[in-house]
């Protein structure tokens, strides 16, 4: 059935789904907050009020860097075979490495 649907329509549907899911995504919201330097213009998100800006900045940058690395690896065909392994390494990274650099409360609030 999908072979009868033009590829442009399928790409458009996935593009729409991707863009519409950005709103309400905590990582994108935090990135927006970090680009807004005036504290009084920040939205009233609970994680903005309960976590220090420095920890929120570090956590967001860490998430963005890891996401970019994983996407880059998945795009390079010679090393894309390692993508599932790298995704699996994110579990011990989250359990053992992240708590060393962030307080338990910050991780609990930011990692929802």
Secondary structure as the mmCIF struct_conf table of DSSP 4:
data_model
#
loop_
_struct_conf.conf_type_id
_struct_conf.id
_struct_conf.beg_label_comp_id
_struct_conf.beg_label_asym_id
_struct_conf.beg_label_seq_id
_struct_conf.end_label_comp_id
_struct_conf.end_label_asym_id
_struct_conf.end_label_seq_id
HELX_RH_3T_P HELX_RH_3T_P1 UNK A 2 UNK A 4
BEND BEND1 UNK A 5 UNK A 5
HELX_RH_AL_P HELX_RH_AL_P1 UNK A 7 UNK A 20
TURN_TY1_P TURN_TY1_P1 UNK A 21 UNK A 24
HELX_RH_AL_P HELX_RH_AL_P2 UNK A 26 UNK A 35
HELX_RH_3T_P HELX_RH_3T_P2 UNK A 39 UNK A 41
BEND BEND2 UNK A 42 UNK A 42
HELX_RH_AL_P HELX_RH_AL_P3 UNK A 46 UNK A 50
BEND BEND3 UNK A 51 UNK A 51
HELX_RH_AL_P HELX_RH_AL_P4 UNK A 53 UNK A 75
TURN_TY1_P TURN_TY1_P2 UNK A 77 UNK A 79
HELX_RH_3T_P HELX_RH_3T_P3 UNK A 80 UNK A 82
HELX_RH_AL_P HELX_RH_AL_P5 UNK A 83 UNK A 92
HELX_RH_PI_P HELX_RH_PI_P1 UNK A 93 UNK A 97
HELX_RH_AL_P HELX_RH_AL_P6 UNK A 98 UNK A 101
BEND BEND4 UNK A 102 UNK A 102
HELX_RH_AL_P HELX_RH_AL_P7 UNK A 104 UNK A 110
TURN_TY1_P TURN_TY1_P3 UNK A 111 UNK A 111
#
